[in-house]
């Protein structure tokens, strides 16, 4: 097992409100790992803790061998270059063109020439299925699906080892969502990256997720493959997965 992210006994409190109370999980190299859970279970909070946007109240998170609670400034900056993040609604800078959005990290973390930056922007756009000419457009000129792909291109700008995705298929039509799923798998296989994604999309869960963690009652109540998770008798797992549609979908996946 080659663990790239591990969370141990994570406790997260905001004032008197406890979000996590002993969350434990591990994510392995090159897998697509899903984080699922009921509303308010702290899925996005946990992801923000993994990317150092928030600090847990207690517990320990290790990413690529670095303990985030003990990491120094220089190591933290280096670690940030090893991951890319796609936020739920893209979070593109509206005042910047698509190309300028993709260039942000390249300008911040490298000293490469403008010519090379332009070449990298074009290659990243192609990688996510967009014409390089899209780089001259602004976010307001893009469809929802194009915004997702442009934001994904930005997340890939530094050739990360880890890719974090927050509800990557939300807001997309069924065909667009399945195409985006395929893109995620293709990128994982092409680049050899590890993907961590928050999702409620059952088709994504059954179609591309290798392992997952289910958050409920402030903890991880099930972790593993879909086969492992479906053995759980926790009420949220029962409600979320064990309906007629899910059973039918699971049988189809097993028989593929």
ROKOL-952953 format. One record per residue (C-alpha): x, y, z. Coordinates in Angstrom, 3 decimals. Example, Ala and Ser with C-alpha at 12.3 -4.5 7.8 and 13.67 -1.06 7.14 Angstrom:
2
site u 12.300 v -4.500 w 7.800
site u 13.670 v -1.060 w 7.140
end
This chain:
256
site u 0.000 v 0.000 w 0.000
site u 1.331 v 3.441 w -0.946
site u -0.590 v 5.957 w 1.146
site u -0.453 v 9.558 w -0.086
site u -2.982 v 11.096 w 2.328
site u -3.844 v 9.948 w 5.822
site u -6.199 v 11.554 w 8.330
site u -5.984 v 10.380 w 11.947
site u -8.524 v 11.234 w 14.628
site u -9.511 v 14.552 w 13.046
site u -11.631 v 16.816 w 15.237
site u -13.024 v 20.030 w 13.785
site u -14.967 v 22.575 w 15.797
site u -16.327 v 25.980 w 14.894
site u -17.258 v 27.586 w 18.197
site u -19.587 v 25.205 w 20.007
site u -20.347 v 23.270 w 16.823
site u -18.456 v 20.021 w 16.215
site u -18.126 v 19.045 w 12.549
site u -15.713 v 16.117 w 12.852
site u -15.177 v 14.017 w 15.949
site u -12.527 v 11.421 w 15.196
site u -12.352 v 11.182 w 11.395
site u -9.938 v 8.555 w 10.062
site u -9.206 v 7.683 w 6.431
site u -6.372 v 6.926 w 4.044
site u -5.959 v 7.545 w 0.330
site u -3.651 v 5.483 w -1.845
site u -1.495 v 6.489 w -4.788
site u -3.146 v 6.672 w -8.229
site u -6.655 v 5.918 w -7.017
site u -9.813 v 7.951 w -7.504
site u -11.085 v 8.401 w -3.971
site u -14.563 v 9.684 w -3.212
site u -15.654 v 11.618 w -0.127
site u -19.402 v 11.250 w 0.397
site u -21.724 v 12.197 w 3.198
site u -24.895 v 13.777 w 4.365
site u -25.398 v 17.527 w 4.191
site u -23.367 v 19.262 w 6.875
site u -21.092 v 16.288 w 7.458
site u -17.991 v 18.351 w 6.713
site u -16.894 v 16.973 w 3.357
site u -15.673 v 20.307 w 1.985
site u -14.231 v 21.237 w 5.374
site u -12.174 v 18.042 w 5.361
site u -10.900 v 18.743 w 1.861
site u -9.958 v 22.302 w 2.866
site u -7.995 v 20.853 w 5.766
site u -6.152 v 18.570 w 3.361
site u -5.109 v 21.555 w 1.223
site u -4.217 v 23.773 w 4.201
site u -7.046 v 26.261 w 3.812
site u -8.310 v 25.264 w 7.258
site u -6.685 v 23.671 w 10.303
site u -8.401 v 20.911 w 12.269
site u -8.933 v 21.472 w 15.985
site u -7.172 v 18.205 w 16.760
site u -5.768 v 15.194 w 14.961
site u -3.211 v 14.756 w 12.234
site u -3.263 v 14.957 w 8.440
site u -0.306 v 13.714 w 6.408
site u -0.057 v 14.548 w 2.698
site u 2.729 v 13.111 w 0.527
site u 4.657 v 12.268 w 3.664
site u 4.349 v 15.733 w 5.212
site u 2.561 v 16.243 w 8.533
site u 0.507 v 19.389 w 7.938
site u 0.519 v 20.266 w 11.635
site u 4.305 v 20.427 w 11.720
site u 5.153 v 21.691 w 8.243
site u 7.294 v 24.798 w 7.786
site u 6.585 v 27.654 w 5.382
site u 8.981 v 26.545 w 2.624
site u 7.793 v 22.928 w 2.717
site u 4.179 v 24.128 w 2.703
site u 4.822 v 26.223 w -0.412
site u 6.505 v 23.270 w -2.116
site u 3.630 v 20.967 w -1.154
site u 1.050 v 23.367 w -2.605
site u 2.783 v 23.004 w -5.963
site u 2.126 v 19.252 w -5.789
site u -1.660 v 19.559 w -5.892
site u -4.336 v 21.147 w -8.016
site u -7.850 v 22.025 w -6.908
site u -11.119 v 22.266 w -8.830
site u -13.694 v 24.031 w -6.669
site u -17.390 v 23.312 w -7.108
site u -18.233 v 26.305 w -9.279
site u -14.837 v 26.641 w -10.935
site u -13.768 v 29.721 w -8.950
site u -12.195 v 31.307 w -12.013
site u -11.176 v 34.938 w -11.641
site u -13.844 v 36.798 w -13.585
site u -11.553 v 39.723 w -14.443
site u -8.950 v 37.433 w -16.039
site u -9.138 v 35.559 w -19.316
site u -9.072 v 31.772 w -19.250
site u -5.391 v 31.811 w -20.246
site u -4.572 v 34.305 w -17.504
site u -6.410 v 32.143 w -14.975
site u -4.307 v 29.133 w -15.950
site u -1.145 v 31.251 w -15.781
site u -1.676 v 32.384 w -12.182
site u 0.297 v 29.564 w -10.555
site u 2.881 v 29.507 w -13.331
site u 3.647 v 33.162 w -12.616
site u 3.630 v 32.650 w -8.855
site u 5.776 v 29.535 w -8.637
site u 8.004 v 29.602 w -11.742
site u 10.209 v 31.983 w -13.698
site u 9.490 v 30.536 w -17.133
site u 9.149 v 32.834 w -20.122
site u 5.859 v 34.166 w -21.480
site u 6.366 v 32.074 w -24.609
site u 6.656 v 28.883 w -22.585
site u 3.683 v 29.870 w -20.423
site u 1.583 v 30.351 w -23.565
site u 2.640 v 26.920 w -24.798
site u 1.753 v 25.301 w -21.464
site u -1.636 v 27.041 w -21.362
site u -2.452 v 25.728 w -24.837
site u -1.386 v 22.200 w -23.916
site u -3.462 v 22.204 w -20.708
site u -6.540 v 23.419 w -22.595
site u -6.107 v 20.626 w -25.137
site u -5.633 v 18.142 w -22.297
site u -9.086 v 18.962 w -20.888
site u -10.769 v 18.964 w -24.284
site u -10.879 v 22.708 w -24.993
site u -9.629 v 24.539 w -28.067
site u -6.588 v 26.696 w -27.218
site u -8.496 v 29.686 w -28.604
site u -10.753 v 29.436 w -25.530
site u -7.825 v 30.931 w -23.641
site u -8.705 v 34.400 w -24.961
site u -12.263 v 34.226 w -23.573
site u -13.469 v 35.344 w -20.151
site u -15.379 v 33.134 w -17.689
site u -18.627 v 35.006 w -18.411
site u -18.369 v 33.855 w -22.029
site u -18.170 v 30.149 w -21.153
site u -20.844 v 27.511 w -20.628
site u -20.985 v 25.641 w -17.318
site u -19.180 v 22.660 w -18.784
site u -16.457 v 24.852 w -20.299
site u -15.958 v 26.604 w -16.958
site u -15.382 v 23.211 w -15.303
site u -12.857 v 22.224 w -17.939
site u -11.073 v 25.576 w -17.843
site u -10.847 v 25.363 w -14.059
site u -9.516 v 21.819 w -14.398
site u -6.865 v 23.075 w -16.830
site u -5.837 v 25.630 w -14.200
site u -5.678 v 22.881 w -11.556
site u -3.324 v 20.920 w -13.813
site u -1.051 v 23.863 w -14.629
site u 1.750 v 22.793 w -12.280
site u 1.532 v 19.099 w -13.248
site u 0.367 v 18.070 w -9.758
site u 0.655 v 14.706 w -8.068
site u -2.732 v 15.199 w -6.395
site u -5.973 v 16.518 w -7.845
site u -8.799 v 17.645 w -5.536
site u -12.285 v 17.962 w -7.039
site u -15.305 v 19.422 w -5.226
site u -18.549 v 18.162 w -6.821
site u -16.970 v 18.078 w -10.319
site u -20.146 v 17.004 w -12.149
site u -22.642 v 19.255 w -10.340
site u -24.512 v 21.546 w -12.696
site u -23.685 v 19.450 w -15.754
site u -26.229 v 17.621 w -17.892
site u -26.008 v 13.799 w -17.816
site u -23.950 v 13.556 w -21.016
site u -21.608 v 16.323 w -19.892
site u -21.225 v 14.696 w -16.483
site u -20.299 v 11.322 w -17.940
site u -17.844 v 12.964 w -20.349
site u -16.259 v 14.747 w -17.407
site u -16.002 v 11.442 w -15.540
site u -14.187 v 9.932 w -18.517
site u -11.852 v 12.924 w -18.609
site u -10.974 v 12.431 w -14.934
site u -10.130 v 8.758 w -15.500
site u -8.119 v 9.546 w -18.635
site u -6.120 v 12.215 w -16.807
site u -5.480 v 9.906 w -13.863
site u -4.181 v 7.218 w -16.204
site u -2.208 v 9.621 w -18.416
site u -0.585 v 11.651 w -15.646
site u -0.392 v 9.012 w -12.911
site u -2.066 v 11.311 w -10.398
site u -4.198 v 10.614 w -7.340
site u -7.707 v 12.088 w -7.429
site u -9.743 v 13.037 w -4.365
site u -13.311 v 14.036 w -5.148
site u -16.352 v 15.110 w -3.179
site u -19.421 v 13.842 w -4.986
site u -23.060 v 12.843 w -4.640
site u -23.274 v 11.631 w -8.233
site u -24.167 v 7.932 w -8.134
site u -23.002 v 7.397 w -11.712
site u -19.585 v 8.803 w -10.798
site u -19.478 v 6.719 w -7.628
site u -20.260 v 3.489 w -9.455
site u -18.418 v 4.399 w -12.643
site u -15.025 v 5.845 w -11.681
site u -14.449 v 5.872 w -7.903
site u -12.031 v 3.181 w -6.711
site u -12.514 v 3.671 w -2.979
site u -14.499 v 6.063 w -0.829
site u -15.173 v 7.342 w 2.665
site u -18.691 v 7.971 w 3.939
site u -19.020 v 10.782 w 6.483
site u -21.925 v 10.701 w 8.942
site u -22.347 v 11.233 w 12.675
site u -19.152 v 13.334 w 12.595
site u -17.037 v 10.276 w 11.635
site u -16.164 v 7.996 w 8.729
site u -18.842 v 5.315 w 9.028
site u -17.664 v 3.273 w 6.022
site u -14.524 v 3.235 w 3.871
site u -13.384 v 1.117 w 0.963
site u -14.602 v -0.085 w -2.400
site u -18.268 v 0.093 w -3.338
site u -18.542 v -3.597 w -2.445
site u -17.164 v -2.886 w 1.043
site u -19.341 v 0.174 w 1.593
site u -22.529 v -1.616 w 0.584
site u -21.970 v -4.054 w 3.448
site u -22.407 v -1.226 w 5.960
site u -25.657 v -1.121 w 7.902
site u -25.342 v 2.520 w 8.905
site u -28.645 v 4.360 w 8.298
site u -27.105 v 6.966 w 5.974
site u -25.447 v 4.285 w 3.867
site u -28.725 v 2.375 w 3.772
site u -30.662 v 5.471 w 2.677
site u -28.088 v 6.675 w 0.141
site u -27.159 v 3.414 w -1.539
site u -29.613 v 0.657 w -0.831
site u -32.516 v 1.536 w -3.077
site u -33.730 v -0.268 w -6.173
site u -31.856 v 2.003 w -8.593
site u -28.600 v 1.515 w -6.726
site u -28.977 v -2.248 w -6.559
site u -29.660 v -2.379 w -10.301
site u -26.671 v -0.127 w -11.030
site u -24.394 v -2.211 w -8.825
site u -25.384 v -5.412 w -10.607
site u -24.631 v -3.802 w -13.973
site u -21.185 v -2.704 w -12.785
site u -20.375 v -6.181 w -11.447
site u -21.336 v -7.745 w -14.775
site u -19.286 v -5.366 w -16.965
end
